Amino acid sequence: MTPIDEGNLATIEKMWRLEVEAAHTYRLLAQRERDPKRRDILTRLADQEAVHAARWSDRITAGTGRRPDPAHVERGLSWFQRIGDSNVVLNRLEQEETRAEAEYDQLLARLTDPQDRQIAEQAMHEERDHAVILRTLAGGAIPTPRSTLDTILRRERWHVRGTGWIGDAIYGVNDGLGAVFGIVSGMAGYTGGSEVVLAAGLAGTMASALSMGAGAYLASKSEREVYESEVSRERAEIEEDPHEEMLELELFYQLKGFSAEEARSMAERMHKEPKQFLRTLVHEELGLSEETFPTPWRSTLSATLSTAIGGFIPIIPFFFTVGMPAVIASFVISTIAHFAVGASKALVTTRSWWASGAEMTMVGVIEAGITYGLGVALSGYAPAP
């Protein structure tokens, strides 16, 4: 084996140090990891990095006559790598793996020894794979443009997958009832239950229904647009680097509990069906699936009507009477409606119907008390007619 060129020795020693650091960091993370699937992946990454470090160590020894000591490199790891948040460390490691890939690419342009080039080429390809794996492992906690957008969509009230129009209707009645009950209670306290309460309640019902309908339409439309955008992006990534995308899918399957061999076999089989491969990647990376999309106009209609129904309940008594009798009747039927709506949530949740109903009733009573008290307090500052 030829001696190492002086200009390449410093770079090779640097690559050796980086591989030793990465191997030791992966082992530290694996020791702290509770999920056995993630722990196995981290351990496998540590073993691969240790192999890279050993190859460079052998090359340095053969070319210079001295063997580098990994112990001082491991002792020199920062406190952050030792005790820092695992997901943040993974994110930093991913950046290091990406930089290492670029440095290996530059090193290859200068290396002439065939064995040196073989070591560098294999390490470079595996560093690229490691960056993909780390990006996937850290994707659940490190914000990225994709995960941030998906988080925003998941927070949308009408972006409820799996509940369909029943869930939309329940949440619509809930919002309409809560909002208008608060308006009616406040205005009742302010005016003593005059005809103004009916007008305010109708206006609040209309505003809430239109607002919820518009929100439902925009949320469902945005989800479809995001899905189509992600499909286009994934299609471009598959065309650019199919190996990386297949590795991502393989890792997703491993995290689901499949062995490395099973995951690789499934990913390879899926790769033979381009359309299904594309849809699976989008689903696994973002949790987006075309089959779960609500129809925008159906969501809009369901949200608008259910919100209007919920908002209409507290103002029913004011169509027939005014004053305190109307206020009391509104409180009674609204409280009953709160319990009924809360109990109906059991259709789309795992909670018991009575616990959900009682919770909703308590929220409604507290809301009515606060807004009614606020109305009474403000009535003392009302301008004289």
N, C-alpha and C positions, 0 to 999 in steps of 0.2 A: 504494500500500500504506500502510495507516495506521501511525502510530508505535506502538512497543511500550509498553504500559502499564508504568509503573515497577514495579508490583507483580509483573508477569510477567517483566520483563527478567532479574532475578536467576535465576529458575528456568530460563528459556530458555538463559542463558549456562551454567548448570550442566549442562543436558542436552547442550549443545554440547561442553563439556569431557569429559563422560562418553563421548560418541560418539567423540571424538578419541582418548581413552585406549583405548577398546575396539578401535578400528580398528588402532592401533599395536601393541597387545598381541597381537591376532590375527596380525598380520604377523610379529611376533617368534616366536610359537609356530610359525607355518607354516615359517619359516626353519629351525627346529630339528627339525621333524617329518620322520622318515625314511619313514613310510608315505605313498606318493603320494596315496592316496585320502583320508586324513585331512588331508594338506596342502592338497589342492584344496578341501576343505570349509572349512578355516580361512581360506584365501585368499578364498573367496567371502563368508564372514562379514565379513572385513576390508573388502572392497569395499562391502558393504551398509552397514556402520557409517560408512564414509567418505562415502557418499552422504547419510546422515542428517546428519553433521557439516557437510557442504557446504551443505545446505538451511538449517540453522540459522544458519550463518555468513552466508549471503546475506541472511537475514531480519534478523539483527542489524545488518548493514551498511546495509540499506535503512531500518531503523527508527531507527538512531542516527548514521549517517554514518561509522562506524569499522568496520574489518574486524578481527576477532579473529585473533591469530597462533597457529596450532597448534603451532609449533615449541617454544614454552616449555612447553606441556602435555606434549609427547612427551619433552622433556628431564627433566621432573619425575616421570616414571614411577619407581616404587620399584624397588630392586634385586631385590625378590622377583618382580615382574612380568617383569624382564629375565632372571634366571637361575634362578628358582625351578622346582621340579619341574613339568613341563608339566601333569600330571593334576591337581595341586593348584591350579595357576593356573586351569585350566578349571573346576574346581569353584567357585572364587571368582568367576570371570566369570559362571557361571550364577546365582549369588546376586545379582550386580550387575544382570544382565539382568532378573531377576524384580523387583528393587526399581525398576529403570528403568520397567518396565511399569506398576507401581503409581503412580509419580510422573507418568507421562504421563497416566494416568487422572485424577489430581487436577488436572493442568494443563488438561486438556480442559474441566473444569467451569468454568474461569475465562476461557478464551480466547473471544473474540468475532469476531476476524478470520477469515474463511472460509479463507484460505490458511494461516494459523497452525494452524487446526484440522485441515486436510488433512495438513499436515506431521506434526503430533502423532499423528493417528490411524494413518497409515501406519507411522510409527516404532513406535508402541505394539504394533501387530499383529506387526511383524517382530521386536521384542524378545521377544515371547512365543515366537515360533518359534525364536529363537536360544537361549532357555533350554532348550527341548526338545532341540535339537541338542547343546548342551553337556552336558546331563544324559546323553545317549546316548554321546557321545564319552568322557566321564569315567567312565561306568558300570563299565568294566572294572577301574578301580583305586581309585575312591573308594567306601568301604564305605557301603552303604545297607541298610535293613532287608531288602529283597528279596535283594540280592546276598550279604549276610551269611548269610541262611538257606540260600540255594542253596549257598554254600561249605561250610556245616556238613553239608548233606546229601551233598555230593560226597565229604566225608571219610569218610562211613560205609563200613566195610569191605564191607558187603553192598549198598551202593548203587552197583553197577558196571553201567553201562548198556552194552548191546550184547554182553555175554558170556553171558547166559542161565544156565541151570542148570549148564552145564559149568564156567563161571567160578566160580559159587557152590561147586560141589563141590570144585574144586581148592583154593580158598582155605579151605574147611572142613577138608579133610584136612591142609592146611598148618598151620592153627592148632591142631588137635587133636594132631597129631604133635609139633609144637614144644613145646606146653604140657606134655603128659604125658611126653615124653622128658626134659624138665627135671626133672619131679617124680620120675620113676623114677631118674634119675641121682643126684639129691640124696639120695633115700632109700637107694639102694644104697650110696652112700658113708657114710651115717650108720649103717646097720644091717649092712653087709657082704652084703646081698642076701638078707635073711630074708623070711619070708612077709609081713611088714608091707608090703614093696614092692608086692605084688600088690594089697593092700587100698587103699593110697594111690593106685596107678595107676588102679584102677577108680573110686575116688571122684573123682579128677581128670578122668577121661574123662567121667563122668556130668555133673559140674559144667560142664566146657567145652562139652559138647554142648548142654545146656539153655541155657546162657548165649548161645551163638552162635545157637541157634534163636530165642530170644526177641529177640535183637538184629536178626535177619533179618526177623522178623515186624514189629517196631516200625518199622524203617527203611522197608520197602516200604509199610506202611500210612501212615506219615507222609508219604511222597512223594505218594501219591494225595491225601491231605488237603490238602497244600500246593498241588497242582495245582488241585484244586477251588476252593480259596480264591482262588488267583490268577485263575482264570477268572472268578469272581464279581467280583473287583476290576477286572479289565480290562473286563468288560461294563459296569460302572458308569462307568468312565472314558470308554468309547466313547459311552455315552449322554450324558454330561456335556459332552464336548468331542471330537467325532469328528474335527475338523480336526487337533487336536494328535496324536491317535493315528495318523492317516494320515501325518502328517509323520514320526513316529517310525519307522513301517514303511518309508517312503521312504528315510530315512537309513540304516536297516539294510541295505537293498538297495544303497545307494551304497557302504557300507563293504565289501560283498561284491564290489565291482568293477564294478557297473553304472553307466552314466552317469546324470547327474541326470535327463535326459529319460526314459531307460528305467526308472529307479527310480520316477519319478512315475507313469508309465503302469502299471507293475505294481501299485503301491499303490492306484491308482484302480480298477484292474480287480478287485483283491482286495476292495476296500471294497464292491463290488457284491454280494459273497457274504458276508453277515454272519457266518455260522457259521465259515467258513474264515478270514475276517478276524480273528475273535476267537482262534481256535486258533493262527494264525500269529503274532500279537502275543505270545501267551504263550510260544510256542516261541522266538521271536527274543529276547525280553527275558530269559528265564530258562533257556532251553535245556530246558524241560519239554515232553514230548510224551507223550500218553496211550498211544500204541502201545508205548513203551519200558518201561512199568511192569511190574515183576514181579508175579506173583500172590502175595499174602502167604503163603498156606498152602503153596504150592509152594516158596517161598523158605525157609520155616521147616523144612519136611521135608528139603529138600536140605541146608541148613546143619546141622541136627541130626544126620542120618545120616552125612554126610561127616566132620563133626568127631569123631563117635564112632568111625568107622572109623580115622581118623588117630590118635586117642588109644589105640585098642586095640592097635595094632602094637607099641609098646615093651613091653607087658606080656605078650605071648604066651608068651615063654620061661618066665615065672614060674608058668604053669599046669602046667608039666612038671618043673621043677627049681628049686632055690634056690641061694644062694651065688654064688661068682664065676662058675661056668659060665653061670648065668642072666644075670648082669650082662654078660658078654662077648657072649653070644648076642643080648641085647637091643641092645647097642651096634651089632653087625654089621647086624642086620636094620633097625634104625632109621636107620643111615647109608645103607643101600641105599634105604630108603623116602624119605629126604630127597632123594637124587639123583633118584629117579623122580618125586617130586612137583615138584621144581624143573624137571626137563626137561619135564613136562607143562604147565608154564606157557606154553610156547611156543605152545600152542593159543590162548591169549588175549592174547599179547604178540607183539612183533616180534623179541624176542631169540632167539638160537640156543639149541637145546635143551641142548647140552652146557655152554654158559656159565652158563645159568640153573641147570642141575643141579649144576654144580660150586660155584656160589655158595651154593646151598641146603645142600649137603653141608658146606661149610666153616662155615656158621652153626650147623648142628646139632652138629658136632664141638666147636666153641668153647663152645656152650651146655652140652653134656654135661660138658666138662672143668671149666667153672666151677662148675656145680651139684654135680658129684661131689666136687670139692675142698672146696666149702663143707660138704657132708655129712660128709666125713672130718674137717674141722676141728671141726665141732660135736660129732662123736661123742666127742671127748676131754672134753667138758663134760657128757656125759650123766650123769644121777644114777644112783647105784649101785642095783641091784635090791634 
